Amino acid sequence: MPMMELAQKIAKHGLKVTFVNTDFVHNQVVNASSKNDDLGEGINLVTIPDGLEPWEDRKDLAKLTPAINRVMPGKLQEMIENINNYAEGDDKITCLIADVGPLSATNKLGDKPGSFWPEDSACLSSFDQQPACSVIYVAHGSFTNFDQTQFQELALGLEMTNNPFLWVVRPDMTDKTKEVYP
């Protein structure tokens, strides 16, 4: 989402933006977005393959990273050449900004989807009672996975800070175990 916010800010200045995601991530963004989400004028969403087959696990970074490194440079160059071959004047790609990081999301453009998972704001009222700048916020993105030991160590470390914390935990963040929280 930080890259989308940057794209929207650039587009607000009248520049045309081609926003590139992998096919898989694009589908997640589309599924997570409501029909009311407005990308803004001047933003065109396009996709390129990530190098994995549709059934392969994108959370397996040992497979995903080399596949992306092998496939993406050529596919990106091909996409730019195709756009520039058919574009006229100001519609040609003249600048490339590469991330999916990290940039800090400011959410200054209003309510935009920032996650592939539904938002759960039930905990926010208790954090409104805390002093300013006293809550630790921990989020690991959409693809990070932990084994149970790593997960427990992080949980215990957060608890040992003796500070209030908000820890964003996806249902699939740990390997298949029944005990999620220590």
Secondary structure as the mmCIF struct_conf table of DSSP 4:
data_model
#
loop_
_struct_conf.conf_type_id
_struct_conf.id
_struct_conf.beg_label_comp_id
_struct_conf.beg_label_asym_id
_struct_conf.beg_label_seq_id
_struct_conf.end_label_comp_id
_struct_conf.end_label_asym_id
_struct_conf.end_label_seq_id
HELX_RH_AL_P HELX_RH_AL_P1 PRO A 2 LYS A 12
TURN_TY1_P TURN_TY1_P1 HIS A 13 GLY A 14
STRN STRN1 VAL A 17 THR A 22
HELX_RH_AL_P HELX_RH_AL_P2 ASP A 23 ALA A 32
BEND BEND1 SER A 33 SER A 33
TURN_TY1_P TURN_TY1_P2 LYS A 35 ASN A 36
TURN_TY1_P TURN_TY1_P3 GLU A 41 GLY A 42
STRN STRN2 ILE A 43 ILE A 48
BEND BEND2 GLY A 51 LEU A 52
TURN_TY1_P TURN_TY1_P4 PRO A 54 TRP A 55
BEND BEND3 GLU A 56 GLU A 56
TURN_TY1_P TURN_TY1_P5 ARG A 58 LYS A 59
HELX_RH_AL_P HELX_RH_AL_P3 LEU A 61 TYR A 86
HELX_RH_3T_P HELX_RH_3T_P1 GLY A 89 ASP A 91
BEND BEND4 LYS A 92 LYS A 92
TURN_TY1_P TURN_TY1_P6 LYS A 108 LEU A 109
BEND BEND5 GLY A 110 ASP A 111
BEND BEND6 PHE A 116 TRP A 117
TURN_TY1_P TURN_TY1_P7 ALA A 122 CYS A 123
HELX_RH_AL_P HELX_RH_AL_P4 LEU A 124 ASP A 128
TURN_TY1_P TURN_TY1_P8 GLN A 129 GLN A 129
BEND BEND7 GLN A 130 GLN A 130
HELX_LH_PP_P HELX_LH_PP_P1 PRO A 131 PRO A 131
TURN_TY1_P TURN_TY1_P9 ALA A 132 CYS A 133
STRN STRN3 ILE A 136 VAL A 138
TURN_TY1_P TURN_TY1_P10 GLY A 141 PHE A 143
STRN STRN4 PHE A 146 PHE A 146
HELX_RH_AL_P HELX_RH_AL_P5 GLN A 148 MET A 160
TURN_TY1_P TURN_TY1_P11 THR A 161 ASN A 162
BEND BEND8 ASN A 163 ASN A 163
STRN STRN5 PHE A 165 TRP A 167
TURN_TY1_P TURN_TY1_P12 PRO A 171 ASP A 172
BEND BEND9 MET A 173 MET A 173
STRN STRN6 THR A 174 THR A 174
BEND BEND10 LYS A 176 LYS A 176
BEND BEND11 LYS A 178 LYS A 178
#
